[in-house]
Amino acid sequence: MVPETDFSGIWVATANSTLNYWKLPKKEDLPVSSLGADHMVPYSDTPLRTIKGGAAIRKQHVLNDKRHIVTQDSDMNVCVYDVLKACKVEDVGKVNFDEEVKKRSKIVYVPNWFSVDLKTGMLTINLGQDEIDCFSAWVSSKEAGLPSPDNVDSKINYGSLILKALLEHWIAASQIQDDGEDEGSAASQANQTPEYFKIPGHTPLIISEVVGRGLYRLLVRDAGGDTEHHCLRDNLPPWVLDIIVEKNMPKFTKIPFYINPHKSSNMKVSKTDRLVANDFLQIHKVAEHVLEKILGADTTGINTGLGSSPNEEQDNLPAEDKIELVCNGQILDPQMDLRTVRHFIWKQATDLNLEFKTNSKRT
C-alpha cells in the first residue's frame, strides 16, 4: 500500500497484480453504524481508479529442445517463450495447454541446463552449477539458428550463449577498460555480429548465492555502467568468469557405447571395443566410423563384407545411405544424436549398444 502525500487516497496492490486507488475520508466523514464499532460501514466499495495488472503465469512446461517454454497464465492464455532470447515469441491463445505441449514436443534430448521458477508470476530462469550444470547442453549452430563460419556446422553451448547475451554490455565495458580501446574501436566492436541472441535491455539480472540470498540486482542494459561494472566483477561466481573473462570452453559430456554387427548381417568382427564420444555425436558420423574403422572401407565405396557397388553413383553415396544403425530393434535416424538414442530408445543405465547392417533401401 502506498498513500498519497496528503493522505487523500491510497494505492493498493492486489494478488493478481492489479493496482486500485481508494479515496481516504477525513476523520469526521467516516460513516459509523448505529450498531456500534463492530459493524462499521465501508466508506467506499469501489476504487476510484484501477490499473489492470498483467496476467500471471500459472503453468509452464520446458520442451525437449530445452530452449522453448510453453506457459499458461491466469487468463488461460497459452504462450511460447524462447529462453535464449529472454522473451515471448508466440501468443497461441486460449487453447488446451497439454495438447499444445504434446504438439510441440519433438523426439530430441538436450540435457537440462536451467530451472524455472514462477513465484513472481513471470518466468524466472535459474542458472547454476549445483544441481543443474548450465554448461551441459551442446547443440549445433544450425539447430540454434546462428551463423556458422565457413558453413561448418559447429557446436555451441546454450549456457555460454545466454551468459554472453546477459553480460554483453559488461563484456564490452571490460574490454574498453582492460585494453584501453578508444570510442571508435568500441563502436566498431559493437557493430560486429555477436555469436549469441540479443536480449531485451529491460531484462532483470540477479546474482545470488546458492542458498538463494541475493547479492546484486540490475537490468541487462545497465551492466556497462561504472558502478555496475565493478559490482559485477566482485559478485559474479568463478564459473561465470571462467567462461566470460578467461574465455575457456565448457567441457563436453561423453557417452560410452558399443557397435556390433546386426544378427541379420551375418558379419563377424574380431573384437568389439568400448567407444567413447561426445553426447551430441550424430548417427551419420557413427555410420562413417563403421565404414572406415570397423569394415575398413572408404566412405566413397564399400569394399569389405558388403558386396560391390553397381555404379559410380552408388560409390558416392554418403555413409548413412550405405549403413543402417539399429538400437533395440529400431532403425535410427542419421540426424539423431547419441544422447537422444540413449534417452528415448535405449532407456537403460548400462552402456549404449548399437548394431549396424547394410541399408535395406540400397539398390
N, C-alpha and C positions, 0 to 999 in steps of 0.2 A: 504494500500500500504506500502511495506517495501523495501527501496532501498538497494543496495549493499553498503558496506563501502566506496568503491572508486567511487560510483555512475556510475558504468559501466552498470548497469542494475537495474531493479525494479520488485519485485513480486507484483502481483495484484490479489486480491480475486474477484471472480465473484458471481453473485446472486445464482448460482447453486452449490456453494462451491468448484468449480474448481479453482486451482491456476495457473496463467500464468506468465511466466518470459519474460520480454521485455528488449531488449538491448537499452541502452540510448546512443544517439550520442553525440559526442563532439560539442560544440557550433559552431565551424567552419564547421562541417559536416552537419548541419541542412539544409535540402532542402528548397528552397524558390521558391514559384510560381512566374512566371513572371506577374501574375495578381495582385500581392500585398499580404500583410499580411493576408487579409481576405480570401485568397484562399490557405492556407498552404497545402503542400503535405505531407502525412504521411511518417515518416521515415521508418516505417515497419508496415505491416498489418497482420503479422503472428508472434505469440510468438515463441521465441527460444525453450522454454521448457514448458510443461504442466503437471501438476499433477492433474489428474482427481479426482474430488470430489465424495463423495458418493451421491446416490440419496436421495433427501429429502422426508420425509413422508408428504403427502398432505391430506390424508383422514384417519380417524380412526373410529372404532365402538367398544365400550365395550360390550362384550357378556353378556348374562343374568347371567352367573355364577359370574360376577364381579371380574374375575381373568384374563381372556384372552381377548386380544385386537386384532382385525383384522385391518390391515393397508394396504394402497396402496401408493406407492412412485411415484416420478416424472417420473420414467421409466415404470410405470404402473404395477410393480411387487406387488403381494399381499403376505403379511407375517402375521404370528401369533406370538404375544408376550405374555409372562407369567409375570404378574405384580409381583407375589411373588418371582420369580427368577430373575427379572430385566434383562431379556434377550429375544432374539428371539428364539423361539422353533421350528418354521417351515417356510420354504420357499415354498409357494404354487405355485408361478409363475404368468404368465400373464393370469389371469382368471377374470371373471366378479366379481367385488367387492361385489355388492349387493347379487348376488346369493351365494357367499361364506359365507357371513354373515347369510343369511337365512338357509343355510345348517347346520351351526354350532350352531344355536340358539336352546336352549332347553326350555321346559316348567318348568322353575325353577326361583324363585325370591330370589335374595340376595340384601339387601339394598345397595345403593350407599355409598362407603366409601372412595372414592378418586375422583379427577377430572383430566382431561387430557389437556395438552397444546401442540400445535405443532409449536409454534413461532420459535423454533430453528431448525426446520426440523427434529427433533427427538422427541420421546415420552418423555414428562416431566410429571411425576406423582406428583400431589399436595396432601399433607396430611394436615389435619387441624381439627379444632373443631368449625368453624364458620358456614358456610353454609352447609357443609357436615361433619358429625361426622365420623372420620376414625375408630372408635371402634363400629360401628353399625352392622358389618357383622360377625355373628357367623355361623360356619358350622361344620359338623362332621369331625373328624380327618381322617376318612376313605375317605370321599369325597375329602379332600385336599391331600390325598396320603402320610400322615405322620403316623409313627408308633404310636400305642396307647398302654399304659401299660395294661397288663393282658387281652389283646384282648377286652377291653371295648371301645365301640365307643364313646369316649369323644368328647366334643365340643371345638373348637379352635376359636380364633378371628383373622381375617385377618390383622387388623390394628396392633395388638400386635405382630403378626408374622413378619410383614415387618419391624417394628421398631427394633425388636431384631436382625434381619438379617443385617439391615443397621448399627447398632451400636455394632455389635458383638465384634470388636476389642476394642472399647471404654469400653464396659462392662467388658471384660477380664482385661484390664489395671486398671479399677476402683477397681475390686476385689483384684488385687495384691496389690494396694496401700492401700486400706482400711483394708484389712485383714492381710497384711504382709506376703502373701504367698511367698514361695521360688520358684526358677525356676522349680524345679522338680514337685511341685504340680500344678504349672501353666501349665506345659506341659501335665500333666495328665488330667487337666481340658480341655485343648484344644482338647484332643483325644476323649472326650465324644461325644456321638451322640447328636447334637443340636436338639431342638424341632422347627426348622424352616429350610427354604431352604437357601443354600449358595448363596450369591450374588457376581457377579464379582467384584474384588477389584478395578477396574478402574471406577466403577460407581460413578458419581459425587453426592455429597450430599450438598444441600444448605439449610441453616437455614435463614428464612426471617420473617419479621413482617407480620401481617395480610394484611396491605396495600401494601405489595409487596417489601418493601425495604430490600435488602439483609443484613444479619448480619454476616454470616460466610459461607465459602465455602471450601470444602475439598473432597478428594477421600475416599471412604469407607475403603480402606486398610490402610489409614494413620491415622484413628481415634484413634489408640492406642499410638501415639506419645505423648511426654510430652507436647508440646505446644498445639497440637490439643485436648488433654485430658482436659486441663484446659479451653480452649476456648469453647469447647462443654458444659462443666459443667456450664459455665457462660451464654451461649446463648440458650441452649435447653429450650423450653417452659415448664411450670409446668405440663401440661397434659402428656407430654412425660416422664418426670422424675417420675411422679406418677406411671406409669406402669413399666418403666425400672429400676428405682432405688428403689422405695418403694415396687415394685412388687405387686401392687394392681391389682385386676382383673377388667376388663371393665364391666360395668353394662349390664345386659341383657335387651332386648327390649320385652315388654309384649304385648299380644293381648287378648282383651276381646271377648268372644264368648258364644253362647247358643247351647245346644244339646237337640233336641226334637225327639220323635218317628216319623218315616215316616208315611204318611197318609195311605199307603198300609199295614202297620204292624198291624193295629187295636189294638195297645198297648196304654195304658194311664199311665202317670206318675203324681203323686200327685202335684209335684212342679218342676218348671224349674228355676234353679239358673243361675245367670250370672257368668261364669267361666273366669279365667284369667290364661294364661300360656305363657311360653317363645315362641317367634315367630317362633323358629326353631323346635318346638314340631311336631313330625311326626304323621300322621293319625293312624298308628297302635297303638300308645300309647293312642290316643283318644278312639279307639275301646276297649282297655283294661279297660279304665275308665268306659265305658258304661257297660261292663260286671260286673265289681267289685262294682261300686258305684251306678249306676242307676238301674240295674237289680238285683243287689245283688247276682250275680253268681260268682263262682270261675273261673279263666281263664282256668282251665282244664276241665270244663264242663259247660253246660248251664242248669240252673235249674229253671229259672223263666221266664215264658211268651214265651219261645222259643221252647218248646217241649223237648223231651228227646233225648239223644244221642243213636244211634243204636248200637254202639260198642265202645270198649275202644280206638280204633284208632281215632275215632271222638272226644272223650273226650280230647285227647292230641293235638288237633289242636290249633294253635295259634289264638289269638283273632281276627285277621284280616280275618281268614278263617271262622269265625262264624258270624261276624258282618260287615255289609257294611255301610260306611259313605257316605252321599249324600249331595251335595251343589248345589242349583239352578238346580236340576234335573239331575246332573251329578255324577255318582259313582266315588269316589275318590280313587286314587292310595294309598295304605297303606304307601308307602315311601315318599309321598308328605308331605310337612310341612305346618303349618297354614298360614305363610306369603305368600306362593305360592298360596294356595287356595284363600286367600283374594284378591290377586293381579290379578290372571288370571281367576278366576271362580266367586267369589262373586261380585267383581267390584263395591262395594258400600261403602259410607263413614260411614254407620251405622255398629253396631257390627255384627261380622260374625255369621251366623246362619247355624248350621249343623243338619242333620237328620240321624237317624240310623234305620236299619232294618236287618233281618236275611239275611245271604249271600245266594243269589239265586242259587249259584253253589253247596251249601252244600247238600249232599245226606244223 
